[in-house]
């Protein structure tokens, strides 16, 4: 719906409409979009099969892999601020889940 309303407004304002040309850049962008959509679909399908707390902890690995891939593929520097920031983010986001898992373990033991 937004596409149609924006297109209508653009035409009413007599904006210049530029048709995209098919080139290698557009091809690789299309490939990236399809692979990303497929990846997101796989993540959601996988999260349906695990407990929510485990799924949340698995989701935190995105930060770890993002840093690792940045170092491996883009030659980023691993600085102390990156390590501390990553630990703070992962720690703060995982704390409620870990606390819940500890409480569940204590309940099962008693």
BELRA-V401362 format. One record per residue. N is the residue number from 1. OMEGA is omega in whole degrees, -180 to 180 (none if undefined). NEAR is the number of other C-alpha atoms within 12 Angstrom. Layout:
n=[N/N]
omega=[OMEGA/OMEGA]
near=[NEAR/NEAR]
This chain:
n=[1/2/3/4/5/6/7/8/9/10/11/12/13/14/15/16/17/18/19/20/21/22/23/24/25/26/27/28/29/30/31/32/33/34/35/36/37/38/39/40/41/42/43/44/45/46/47/48/49/50/51/52/53/54/55/56/57/58/59/60/61/62/63/64/65/66/67/68/69/70/71/72/73/74/75/76/77/78/79/80/81/82/83/84/85/86/87/88/89/90/91/92/93/94/95/96/97/98/99/100/101/102/103/104/105/106/107/108/109/110]
omega=[-180/179/-178/-180/178/177/179/179/179/178/179/179/179/176/180/179/-179/178/180/177/-179/179/-180/180/179/178/-179/175/177/178/179/-179/-180/179/178/179/178/178/178/178/178/178/-179/177/179/-180/176/-175/-179/176/-176/-179/178/178/178/178/177/178/179/179/177/179/-179/-180/177/178/-179/179/176/178/-175/-171/-175/177/175/178/176/-178/180/-180/177/180/-179/179/177/178/178/-180/-179/180/-179/-179/-178/-176/179/-179/179/179/179/179/178/179/179/179/178/179/-180/-180/-179/none]
near=[7/9/9/10/11/13/16/15/13/16/13/12/11/10/12/10/12/7/6/9/9/11/10/10/12/13/14/13/14/15/14/14/14/14/14/14/14/14/14/15/14/14/19/18/13/18/19/15/13/16/14/19/24/21/22/26/28/23/24/25/22/19/23/23/16/19/24/20/17/17/16/13/12/12/11/14/16/20/12/10/12/21/18/14/17/25/20/16/20/25/21/17/21/24/19/18/24/21/17/18/20/15/14/14/12/11/10/9/8/7]
